[in-house]
Amino acid sequence: LMAGERRRRGGDGPRERPRERLRDRDPKLRQQQKSPRGSGRGRTALVLTAAAAALALGLAAVAAEWNRWSEASRLVTPHPAPPAVPPGSTGPLASPSYFWGTYRPHVYFGMKTRSPRAVVTGLMWLQHGSNLRHTSEQNDGVSRYGWLMHDGENFGVQEIRDEGLVLRTEFVKQPGGDHGGDWSWRVTAKMEGKGPAPLLSLFFYVATDGQGTLRPVLENGTRLAAVAGTAEELGDFTLTFLPPTGEGGEGPKYASYNFLAAGVPGLHRLTDLVQQSLRESSVFSPPGRPRRRFFGVSSTGGLPGEPPRGQLLLHQVTLEPPGVLEVTLESGSAAGTRRGRLAGPVLSAALTQHMAAFEQRFEDTFGLGTRGVSLPQRRFAQAALSEMLGGIGFFHGRSLLRSEHQEEPVPGAESMLFTAVPSRSCFPRGFLWDEGFHLLLLGRWDPALARNILAHWLDLLNAEGWIPREQILGDEARARVPPEFVLQHSETANPPTLLLALERLLPDAPLPYLHRLFPRLRTWFEWLNRTQAGPEPFTFRWRGRDTDPERFLNPKTLASGLDDYPRASHPSAQERHLDLRCWMALGARVLAALAERLGEPPTPYRDMAVALSDNDLLDRLHWAPELSTFADFGNHSAAVALRWHRPAPVPGQPLPAPQLRREVREAPRLQFVGALGYVSLFPLLLQLLRADSPRLPALLGSMRNERQLWTPFGLRSLARDSPCYLRRNTEHDPPYWRGSIWVNINFLALRALHGYGQLAGPHQKRAAELYRELRHNLVANVFRQYEATGFLWEHYRDSDGVGQGCHPFAGWSALVVLAMAEDY
């Protein structure tokens, strides 16, 4: 860059003058300069010139190859700053209360440790005549499930309803020893309604993944009474399967037992392994009752053709509900401090104590009871928070990365990530822009937990300053992702919402923690500023839009997080993206505050924040007078539609199937994009507009206009009078951010309206009125849909408020808790 700057300024010229003076002084050099063309010396010079040219070409090829290698190297090289998560800080000695947890969000019930090659435990069940349940799936027929209480640390209570079966899963942890202490499970099974209960099999398992050993402890040669295990991070431990009892502790319960011991080719194949081991050869024969056959596991040795990577020991209990089963894990190093087994009445007392403490802590944190919120709504809010806490996962592995300068993808650096997830059924992995919203709620409940998660995300930064927007680490995570979404592209960014969360965490965060974060945050922000720069100063453009624009009504912009929200119809380098500019303004503001707190120079960030918050400059770049709103700018045509097109036939080949392709009826031109919706609101959402801004009335009017963004359930993502409102993007892509109501953006709207409603100015009263109405509409609808379905949803239909998309979606939809508490 410095050499280039010298060339632009003529700075390389003086380097030649000393050589010219040397020639002037040396007659031989002067004579060589005057050699006639065609002389032997000239021919030699030509040969030398040709050789030099060939050498230059060779060097250019070497340089190009070097650049490709360097790019690949930097792509997979971690950032050189000291880690934001100190080495060893997630281990059982440094962090015993967070060592064990329900860190397997993709299964209905399971636990693991925060270690790369963790021993995992889990539950499967089978109502005979139905399907085996294990991993939470979107369309598997389980009618309701979710955590009702979960403090993120010590205990949790979950309820699952599956075709008349009600399962209540509970766990409690207890400290002690050097390896994370003990924990116990209780699973209560009962049937809804009357009539004969179908046979139910519960499968409790423990598995290793690459390290650790498990030894079965059998009772009467048939019942797996316990597992004696050893692992690097756990030391010695014993997992005990207690005999079932009747509901309410009413004596022993008759059951049949099977067990499975097998090699595991990978944790992602656990369901397949158990499924393939089931045989309808076991007999359930209670005294004085008819005998019934059922599917029982039988040892198979593993899956054919797949070498084992670890062990699986599984305990199958088959009974007629109701019944209660308990499992205890006891750490060998805690034997000296253990007062007794955490089971039976002791477990019941511990659960009662933790539930009471949770309710008190919830009230102390959010104050919903004091605010007069009804008991059903308080229970709903507790469940929303608990489902997010119960959806925290620990992942380990390598992302698959692709650089725009490389043809082949490469595996990234080995990484670990502690994170909440958007949805246990659809998206049980980390998403960068989602996590900033998650941390707003988690930071209110447990600031230390939120800080730890934020540090894990920043440790994913590579040498360039890039964080992949979707984290697919490990075989279990990858097994849940369609192949086309596994690859992460190095030019693709995501909104820096982690800075939104950091802004709230900043006042109380310890200085050593902030010092560890600062170099990484600075590099990340500089990467965004450099790689997502727009065509003019103080403009920005999301990279990585869809590369085949004729397939789409409007090419998607996945990097923005708003996916199919309408942008310029013809992607180009002339685009200016309003939302990204506002995110960068927020980032500059937060980094300036962070630098000032740490005694670092804040001026560059403060100057950038001032420039990006300049309302006059914002007007010049993004205010569209003809639309009376803020807007993106780019090469755009509103006269586009999808039409069926049959490709030209190929001789000797079958007729090709018709394709839905975009038809452009009016040539695009550089203009503001007429798409009133969430993007239009970003200067308000991130509170960049002055309280007396003359643009606020238009935005507030669009928000309250029922023909545009207002609904009785929240703000829709795209105005009803927008050309792309509720229109499909391709044959197979239904509208996503084109009219639905999304809780995360509605939360930002509430946060902003609450702020403007407290600032003196001509629009204060209007903002306060809108705030009260919008808050009521959003909270009432999300609660109503939870009562009707048992789930928080990914987004909500603007016509009737019905939940849509993924469920449960206790990611950013759980921000409704902060809205209920008016905690912004």
Secondary structure in CASP SS format (residue, H / E / C, confidence):
PFRMAT SS
TARGET T0000
AUTHOR 0000-0000-0000
METHOD secondary structure of the structure
MODEL  1
L C 1.00
M H 1.00
A H 1.00
G H 1.00
E H 1.00
R H 1.00
R H 1.00
R H 1.00
R C 1.00
G C 1.00
G C 1.00
D C 1.00
G H 1.00
P H 1.00
R H 1.00
E C 1.00
R H 1.00
P H 1.00
R H 1.00
E H 1.00
R H 1.00
L H 1.00
R H 1.00
D H 1.00
R H 1.00
D C 1.00
P H 1.00
K H 1.00
L H 1.00
R H 1.00
Q H 1.00
Q H 1.00
Q H 1.00
K C 1.00
S C 1.00
P C 1.00
R C 1.00
G C 1.00
S C 1.00
G H 1.00
R H 1.00
G H 1.00
R H 1.00
T H 1.00
A H 1.00
L H 1.00
V H 1.00
L H 1.00
T H 1.00
A H 1.00
A H 1.00
A H 1.00
A H 1.00
A H 1.00
L H 1.00
A H 1.00
L H 1.00
G H 1.00
L H 1.00
A H 1.00
A H 1.00
V H 1.00
A H 1.00
A H 1.00
E H 1.00
W H 1.00
N H 1.00
R H 1.00
W H 1.00
S H 1.00
E H 1.00
A H 1.00
S H 1.00
R H 1.00
L H 1.00
V H 1.00
T C 1.00
P E 1.00
H C 1.00
P C 1.00
A C 1.00
P C 1.00
P C 1.00
A C 1.00
V C 1.00
P C 1.00
P C 1.00
G C 1.00
S C 1.00
T C 1.00
G C 1.00
P C 1.00
L C 1.00
A C 1.00
S C 1.00
P H 1.00
S H 1.00
Y H 1.00
F C 1.00
W E 1.00
G E 1.00
T C 1.00
Y C 1.00
R C 1.00
P C 1.00
H C 1.00
V E 1.00
Y C 1.00
F C 1.00
G E 1.00
M E 1.00
K E 1.00
T E 1.00
R C 1.00
S C 1.00
P C 1.00
R C 1.00
A C 1.00
V C 1.00
V E 1.00
T E 1.00
G E 1.00
L E 1.00
M E 1.00
W E 1.00
L E 1.00
Q E 1.00
H C 1.00
G C 1.00
S C 1.00
N C 1.00
L E 1.00
R E 1.00
H C 1.00
T E 1.00
S C 1.00
E C 1.00
Q C 1.00
N C 1.00
D C 1.00
G C 1.00
V C 1.00
S C 1.00
R E 1.00
Y E 1.00
G E 1.00
W E 1.00
L E 1.00
M E 1.00
H E 1.00
D C 1.00
G C 1.00
E C 1.00
N C 1.00
F E 1.00
G E 1.00
V E 1.00
Q E 1.00
E E 1.00
I E 1.00
R E 1.00
D E 1.00
E C 1.00
G C 1.00
L E 1.00
V E 1.00
L E 1.00
R E 1.00
T E 1.00
E E 1.00
F E 1.00
V E 1.00
K E 1.00
Q E 1.00
P C 1.00
G C 1.00
G C 1.00
D C 1.00
H C 1.00
G C 1.00
G C 1.00
D E 1.00
W E 1.00
S E 1.00
W E 1.00
R E 1.00
V E 1.00
T E 1.00
A E 1.00
K E 1.00
M E 1.00
E C 1.00
G C 1.00
K C 1.00
G C 1.00
P C 1.00
A C 1.00
P C 1.00
L C 1.00
L E 1.00
S E 1.00
L E 1.00
F E 1.00
F E 1.00
Y E 1.00
V E 1.00
A E 1.00
T C 1.00
D C 1.00
G C 1.00
Q C 1.00
G C 1.00
T E 1.00
L E 1.00
R E 1.00
P E 1.00
V E 1.00
L E 1.00
E E 1.00
N C 1.00
G C 1.00
T C 1.00
R E 1.00
L E 1.00
A E 1.00
A E 1.00
V E 1.00
A E 1.00
G E 1.00
T E 1.00
A E 1.00
E C 1.00
E C 1.00
L C 1.00
G E 1.00
D E 1.00
F E 1.00
T E 1.00
L E 1.00
T E 1.00
F E 1.00
L C 1.00
P C 1.00
P C 1.00
T E 1.00
G E 1.00
E C 1.00
G C 1.00
G C 1.00
E E 1.00
G E 1.00
P E 1.00
K C 1.00
Y C 1.00
A C 1.00
S E 1.00
Y E 1.00
N E 1.00
F E 1.00
L E 1.00
A E 1.00
A E 1.00
G E 1.00
V E 1.00
P C 1.00
G C 1.00
L H 1.00
H H 1.00
R H 1.00
L H 1.00
T H 1.00
D H 1.00
L H 1.00
V H 1.00
Q H 1.00
Q H 1.00
S H 1.00
L E 1.00
R E 1.00
E E 1.00
S E 1.00
S E 1.00
V E 1.00
F E 1.00
S C 1.00
P C 1.00
P C 1.00
G C 1.00
R C 1.00
P C 1.00
R C 1.00
R E 1.00
R E 1.00
F E 1.00
F E 1.00
G E 1.00
V E 1.00
S C 1.00
S C 1.00
T C 1.00
G E 1.00
G C 1.00
L C 1.00
P C 1.00
G C 1.00
E C 1.00
P C 1.00
P C 1.00
R C 1.00
G E 1.00
Q E 1.00
L E 1.00
L E 1.00
L E 1.00
H E 1.00
Q E 1.00
V E 1.00
T E 1.00
L E 1.00
E C 1.00
P C 1.00
P C 1.00
G E 1.00
V E 1.00
L E 1.00
E E 1.00
V E 1.00
T E 1.00
L E 1.00
E E 1.00
S E 1.00
G H 1.00
S H 1.00
A H 1.00
A C 1.00
G C 1.00
T C 1.00
R C 1.00
R C 1.00
G C 1.00
R C 1.00
L C 1.00
A C 1.00
G H 1.00
P H 1.00
V H 1.00
L H 1.00
S H 1.00
A H 1.00
A H 1.00
L H 1.00
T H 1.00
Q H 1.00
H H 1.00
M H 1.00
A H 1.00
A H 1.00
F H 1.00
E H 1.00
Q H 1.00
R H 1.00
F H 1.00
E H 1.00
D H 1.00
T H 1.00
F H 1.00
G C 1.00
L C 1.00
G C 1.00
T C 1.00
R C 1.00
G C 1.00
V C 1.00
S C 1.00
L H 1.00
P H 1.00
Q H 1.00
R H 1.00
R H 1.00
F H 1.00
A H 1.00
Q H 1.00
A H 1.00
A H 1.00
L H 1.00
S H 1.00
E H 1.00
M H 1.00
L H 1.00
G H 1.00
G C 1.00
I C 1.00
G E 1.00
F E 1.00
F E 1.00
H E 1.00
G E 1.00
R C 1.00
S C 1.00
L E 1.00
L E 1.00
R E 1.00
S C 1.00
E C 1.00
H C 1.00
Q C 1.00
E C 1.00
E C 1.00
P C 1.00
V E 1.00
P E 1.00
G C 1.00
A C 1.00
E C 1.00
S E 1.00
M E 1.00
L E 1.00
F E 1.00
T E 1.00
A C 1.00
V C 1.00
P C 1.00
S E 1.00
R C 1.00
S C 1.00
C C 1.00
F E 1.00
P C 1.00
R C 1.00
G E 1.00
F E 1.00
L H 1.00
W H 1.00
D H 1.00
E H 1.00
G H 1.00
F H 1.00
H H 1.00
L H 1.00
L H 1.00
L H 1.00
L H 1.00
G H 1.00
R H 1.00
W H 1.00
D C 1.00
P H 1.00
A H 1.00
L H 1.00
A H 1.00
R H 1.00
N H 1.00
I H 1.00
L H 1.00
A H 1.00
H H 1.00
W H 1.00
L H 1.00
D C 1.00
L C 1.00
L C 1.00
N E 1.00
A C 1.00
E C 1.00
G C 1.00
W C 1.00
I C 1.00
P C 1.00
R C 1.00
E E 1.00
Q E 1.00
I C 1.00
L C 1.00
G C 1.00
D H 1.00
E H 1.00
A H 1.00
R H 1.00
A C 1.00
R C 1.00
V C 1.00
P C 1.00
P H 1.00
E H 1.00
F H 1.00
V C 1.00
L E 1.00
Q E 1.00
H E 1.00
S C 1.00
E C 1.00
T C 1.00
A C 1.00
N C 1.00
P C 1.00
P C 1.00
T H 1.00
L H 1.00
L H 1.00
L H 1.00
A H 1.00
L H 1.00
E H 1.00
R H 1.00
L H 1.00
L H 1.00
P H 1.00
D H 1.00
A C 1.00
P C 1.00
L H 1.00
P H 1.00
Y H 1.00
L H 1.00
H H 1.00
R H 1.00
L H 1.00
F H 1.00
P H 1.00
R H 1.00
L H 1.00
R H 1.00
T H 1.00
W H 1.00
F H 1.00
E H 1.00
W H 1.00
L H 1.00
N H 1.00
R H 1.00
T H 1.00
Q C 1.00
A E 1.00
G C 1.00
P C 1.00
E C 1.00
P C 1.00
F C 1.00
T C 1.00
F E 1.00
R C 1.00
W C 1.00
R C 1.00
G C 1.00
R C 1.00
D C 1.00
T C 1.00
D C 1.00
P H 1.00
E H 1.00
R H 1.00
F C 1.00
L C 1.00
N C 1.00
P C 1.00
K C 1.00
T C 1.00
L H 1.00
A H 1.00
S H 1.00
G C 1.00
L C 1.00
D C 1.00
D C 1.00
Y C 1.00
P C 1.00
R C 1.00
A C 1.00
S C 1.00
H C 1.00
P C 1.00
S C 1.00
A C 1.00
Q C 1.00
E C 1.00
R E 1.00
H C 1.00
L H 1.00
D H 1.00
L H 1.00
R H 1.00
C H 1.00
W H 1.00
M H 1.00
A H 1.00
L H 1.00
G H 1.00
A H 1.00
R H 1.00
V H 1.00
L H 1.00
A H 1.00
A H 1.00
L H 1.00
A H 1.00
E H 1.00
R H 1.00
L H 1.00
G C 1.00
E C 1.00
P C 1.00
P C 1.00
T H 1.00
P H 1.00
Y H 1.00
R H 1.00
D H 1.00
M H 1.00
A H 1.00
V H 1.00
A H 1.00
L H 1.00
S C 1.00
D C 1.00
N H 1.00
D H 1.00
L H 1.00
L H 1.00
D H 1.00
R H 1.00
L H 1.00
H H 1.00
W E 1.00
A E 1.00
P C 1.00
E C 1.00
L C 1.00
S C 1.00
T E 1.00
F E 1.00
A C 1.00
D C 1.00
F E 1.00
G E 1.00
N E 1.00
H E 1.00
S C 1.00
A C 1.00
A C 1.00
V E 1.00
A E 1.00
L E 1.00
R E 1.00
W E 1.00
H E 1.00
R C 1.00
P C 1.00
A C 1.00
P C 1.00
V C 1.00
P C 1.00
G C 1.00
Q C 1.00
P C 1.00
L C 1.00
P C 1.00
A C 1.00
P C 1.00
Q E 1.00
L E 1.00
R E 1.00
R E 1.00
E E 1.00
V E 1.00
R C 1.00
E C 1.00
A C 1.00
P C 1.00
R E 1.00
L E 1.00
Q E 1.00
F E 1.00
V C 1.00
G C 1.00
A C 1.00
L C 1.00
G E 1.00
Y H 1.00
V H 1.00
S H 1.00
L H 1.00
F H 1.00
P H 1.00
L H 1.00
L H 1.00
L C 1.00
Q C 1.00
L C 1.00
L C 1.00
R C 1.00
A C 1.00
D C 1.00
S C 1.00
P C 1.00
R C 1.00
L H 1.00
P H 1.00
A H 1.00
L H 1.00
L H 1.00
G H 1.00
S H 1.00
M H 1.00
R H 1.00
N C 1.00
E C 1.00
R C 1.00
Q C 1.00
L C 1.00
W C 1.00
T C 1.00
P C 1.00
F C 1.00
G C 1.00
L C 1.00
R E 1.00
S C 1.00
L E 1.00
A C 1.00
R C 1.00
D C 1.00
S C 1.00
P C 1.00
C C 1.00
Y C 1.00
L C 1.00
R C 1.00
R C 1.00
N C 1.00
T E 1.00
E C 1.00
H C 1.00
D E 1.00
P C 1.00
P C 1.00
Y C 1.00
W C 1.00
R C 1.00
G C 1.00
S C 1.00
I E 1.00
W C 1.00
V H 1.00
N H 1.00
I H 1.00
N H 1.00
F H 1.00
L H 1.00
A H 1.00
L H 1.00
R H 1.00
A H 1.00
L H 1.00
H H 1.00
G H 1.00
Y H 1.00
G C 1.00
Q C 1.00
L C 1.00
A C 1.00
G C 1.00
P C 1.00
H C 1.00
Q H 1.00
K H 1.00
R H 1.00
A H 1.00
A H 1.00
E H 1.00
L H 1.00
Y H 1.00
R H 1.00
E H 1.00
L H 1.00
R H 1.00
H H 1.00
N H 1.00
L H 1.00
V H 1.00
A H 1.00
N H 1.00
V H 1.00
F H 1.00
R H 1.00
Q H 1.00
Y H 1.00
E H 1.00
A H 1.00
T H 1.00
G C 1.00
F C 1.00
L C 1.00
W C 1.00
E C 1.00
H E 1.00
Y E 1.00
R C 1.00
D C 1.00
S C 1.00
D C 1.00
G C 1.00
V C 1.00
G E 1.00
Q E 1.00
G C 1.00
C C 1.00
H C 1.00
P C 1.00
F C 1.00
A C 1.00
G C 1.00
W H 1.00
S H 1.00
A H 1.00
L H 1.00
V H 1.00
V H 1.00
L H 1.00
A H 1.00
M H 1.00
A H 1.00
E C 1.00
D C 1.00
Y C 1.00
END
